[in-house]
Amino acid sequence: MEITDVLESLKIGKISVSEAKKQLALYSIEKIEDFAQIDMGRKHRKGIPEVIFAERKTSDEIKKIIQRVLEKSDSVLVSRIQKSDYTKIVRFAKSKKLKIKDGKNTTTLLIHKNTLKSTGGTVGIVTAGTSDIGVAEETRLTCEAMHCNTITSYDVGIAGLHRLFPIIKKFIEQDIDVIVVAAGMEGALASVVSSLVNVPVIGLPTSVGYGYGEKGVAALASMLQSCSLGLSVVNIDNGIGAGAVAANIANRARRQ
């Protein structure tokens, strides 16, 4: 049972205090053999679901973690699966009758048991270029794992700035709570967006670029030095982190 189910069952007298205590004790640290210790209470403590960083894990390890997490939670994010393992993980999830959400240009997956209910929080996500889409999709999947709605618009960077204005208008009309801007090269789009809206903006620098400011260094430096107030910045290519912060902001805004 989820923690909320345990508490509801206790409230209506379906289970005893001792049984509730026993059930809640299960939401602590789950040790999986000698390679993983899972923080099962993170989703309820922080509002952020379990994320499996799969880049250096074997497919068998990933499968075992997925199975254990979903015994006590409704969803799990599997981030950056190795391309050679991606099909194996998808096949495994389908064999367990699990639902899957994937993304364009990314091997990150959102795996869940039931339909994800919306909190009403809405996150806008834009990218400067097509090359930034994979990281932005990690952000989208994280926001959806945290029960937020998302509105995305990709390839609207400053090389053709007029592309940006229709999506900004849509964001305002849809009353979004926060915007994530993924950009590489000089990363200027984040500052531009922040100067146009009255909601928090999260800059997500990507490792797109070459020469002096290659691998996202120029984008990160530019966003950190922005003169437009209201802009916060996460690390290079940290789509998961940007999504977690954005969804937390959106969910808290909707609770007011």
C-alpha positions in Angstrom: 0.0 0.0 0.0 1.0 3.6 -0.6 1.5 5.7 2.6 -1.8 7.6 2.0 -3.6 4.3 1.7 -2.2 3.1 5.0 -3.3 6.3 6.7 -6.8 6.3 5.2 -7.2 2.6 6.2 -6.2 3.6 9.8 -8.6 6.5 9.8 -11.7 4.4 8.9 -10.6 1.6 11.2 -9.8 -0.9 8.5 -6.4 -1.6 10.1 -5.1 -1.3 13.6 -2.5 1.1 14.9 0.0 -1.7 15.2 -0.6 -2.8 11.6 -0.3 0.8 10.4 3.0 1.1 12.2 4.2 -2.1 10.6 3.2 -0.9 7.2 4.8 2.5 7.6 8.0 0.9 8.8 8.4 -0.6 5.4 8.8 2.9 3.9 12.5 3.3 4.8 15.6 2.0 3.2 15.3 -1.0 0.9 18.6 -2.8 0.4 18.8 -4.7 -2.9 21.5 -7.4 -2.7 24.9 -5.6 -2.5 24.5 -2.9 -5.1 21.6 -0.6 -4.1 19.9 1.0 -1.1 16.6 2.6 -2.1 15.1 5.6 -0.2 11.5 4.5 -0.3 10.2 7.5 1.6 11.6 10.1 -0.7 8.4 10.7 -2.8 6.4 11.3 0.3 9.0 13.3 2.1 10.1 15.5 -0.8 7.4 15.0 -3.4 10.0 13.7 -5.8 9.8 10.1 -7.0 12.6 7.6 -7.0 15.0 8.1 -9.9 17.2 5.3 -11.1 20.4 6.6 -12.7 20.9 3.8 -15.1 23.9 4.9 -17.1 26.4 2.6 -15.2 24.0 -0.1 -14.1 23.4 -3.4 -15.8 20.0 -4.2 -17.2 19.5 -6.9 -14.5 20.3 -4.4 -11.7 17.8 -1.9 -13.2 15.1 -4.5 -13.4 15.5 -5.5 -9.8 15.3 -1.9 -8.6 12.3 -1.1 -10.8 10.5 -4.2 -9.4 11.3 -3.3 -5.7 10.4 0.3 -6.0 7.0 -0.4 -7.7 6.1 -2.8 -4.8 5.5 0.3 -2.7 5.2 3.2 -5.1 3.1 3.9 -8.2 5.9 5.2 -10.4 9.7 5.3 -11.0 11.9 7.3 -13.3 14.7 5.4 -15.1 17.3 8.0 -16.3 19.7 7.6 -19.1 19.5 3.9 -19.9 22.4 2.6 -22.0 21.2 2.3 -25.6 22.1 -1.4 -25.6 19.8 -2.0 -22.6 16.9 0.3 -23.6 14.9 -2.3 -25.4 15.4 -4.8 -22.6 14.0 -2.4 -20.0 11.0 -1.6 -22.2 10.3 -5.2 -22.8 10.6 -6.0 -19.1 8.2 -3.2 -18.2 5.6 -4.4 -20.7 6.0 -8.0 -19.5 4.9 -6.8 -16.0 1.9 -5.0 -17.5 3.4 -1.6 -16.5 2.7 1.7 -18.3 5.5 3.5 -20.0 6.1 7.1 -21.0 9.2 7.8 -23.1 10.7 10.9 -24.7 12.2 12.1 -27.9 16.0 11.9 -28.2 16.4 10.4 -24.7 16.6 7.0 -23.1 15.0 8.1 -19.9 11.7 6.4 -19.1 8.8 7.0 -16.7 7.4 3.6 -15.7 4.1 3.6 -13.7 1.3 1.2 -12.6 -1.8 3.4 -12.8 -2.9 6.6 -14.6 -1.0 9.5 -13.2 -3.4 12.0 -11.7 -2.7 15.7 -12.2 -2.3 18.2 -9.3 -3.2 21.0 -11.7 0.4 22.4 -11.6 1.6 23.4 -15.1 5.2 23.7 -16.3 6.2 25.3 -19.5 9.3 23.8 -21.2 11.1 25.4 -24.2 14.4 24.7 -25.9 16.7 27.0 -27.9 17.4 24.4 -30.5 16.6 20.9 -31.7 19.8 19.6 -30.1 18.5 20.5 -26.6 15.3 18.4 -26.9 16.6 15.2 -25.3 17.5 17.0 -22.0 14.2 18.9 -22.1 12.3 15.7 -22.5 14.0 14.4 -19.3 12.5 17.5 -17.6 9.0 16.8 -19.0 9.1 13.2 -17.8 10.1 14.3 -14.3 7.3 16.9 -14.2 4.8 14.3 -15.3 6.1 11.8 -12.7 5.4 14.5 -10.1 1.8 14.8 -11.5 2.2 18.2 -13.3 0.9 19.1 -16.7 3.5 20.3 -19.2 3.4 22.5 -22.3 6.4 22.2 -24.6 7.8 24.2 -27.5 11.1 23.3 -29.0 13.6 25.1 -31.3 12.6 28.7 -30.4 16.1 30.2 -29.8 17.4 33.6 -30.4 18.7 32.9 -33.9 15.0 33.4 -34.8 13.6 35.2 -31.8 10.2 35.8 -33.4 9.5 32.1 -32.9 9.4 32.6 -29.1 6.6 35.1 -28.8 3.6 32.8 -29.7 4.6 30.2 -27.1 5.1 32.9 -24.4 1.6 34.2 -25.2 0.3 30.6 -24.8 2.1 30.2 -21.5 0.5 33.4 -20.2 -3.0 32.3 -21.4 -2.6 28.9 -19.8 -1.6 30.5 -16.5 1.6 28.3 -16.2 3.4 28.3 -12.8 7.0 28.0 -13.9 9.1 27.8 -17.1 12.2 25.7 -17.9 14.5 26.9 -20.6 17.0 24.5 -22.1 19.7 26.1 -24.2 23.2 25.4 -25.3 25.7 27.6 -27.2 25.7 31.0 -25.4 22.5 30.1 -23.5 20.9 33.6 -24.0 17.3 32.3 -24.3 16.9 31.8 -20.6 17.6 35.5 -19.9 15.2 36.6 -22.7 12.4 34.4 -21.4 13.0 35.6 -17.8 12.7 39.2 -18.9 9.2 38.6 -20.5 7.3 36.7 -17.8 6.2 37.1 -14.2 6.8 33.5 -13.1 10.0 31.7 -12.0 12.3 30.6 -14.8 14.7 27.7 -14.5 17.7 27.9 -16.8 18.9 24.4 -18.0 22.2 24.7 -19.8 23.0 21.9 -22.2 26.3 20.6 -23.5 25.6 21.9 -27.0 28.4 24.0 -28.4 32.0 24.0 -29.4 35.2 26.0 -29.1 35.9 28.2 -26.2 32.7 27.6 -24.4 32.1 24.0 -25.4 30.2 21.3 -23.5 27.7 23.8 -22.0 30.3 25.9 -20.2 29.4 29.1 -22.0 25.6 28.5 -21.5 26.1 27.8 -17.8 28.2 30.9 -17.3 25.8 33.1 -19.3 22.8 31.9 -17.3 24.6 32.4 -14.0 25.5 36.0 -14.9 22.0 36.9 -16.2 20.9 40.4 -15.4 17.3 39.4 -15.6 15.9 38.7 -12.2 13.7 35.7 -11.6 16.1 33.2 -13.3 17.6 30.3 -11.4 20.0 27.8 -12.9 20.7 24.0 -12.6 23.8 22.2 -13.8 24.7 21.3 -17.3 22.3 18.7 -18.9 20.5 18.3 -15.5 17.0 17.8 -17.0 15.9 15.7 -14.1 17.0 18.3 -11.6 15.3 21.1 -13.5 12.1 19.1 -13.7 12.1 18.3 -10.0 12.5 22.0 -9.0 9.9 23.1 -11.6 7.3 20.6 -10.5 7.8 21.3 -6.8 7.2 25.0 -7.5 4.1 24.3 -9.6 2.6 21.9 -7.1 3.2 24.2 -4.2 1.6 27.1 -6.2 -1.5 25.0 -6.8 -1.9 24.2 -3.1 -2.3 27.9 -2.2 
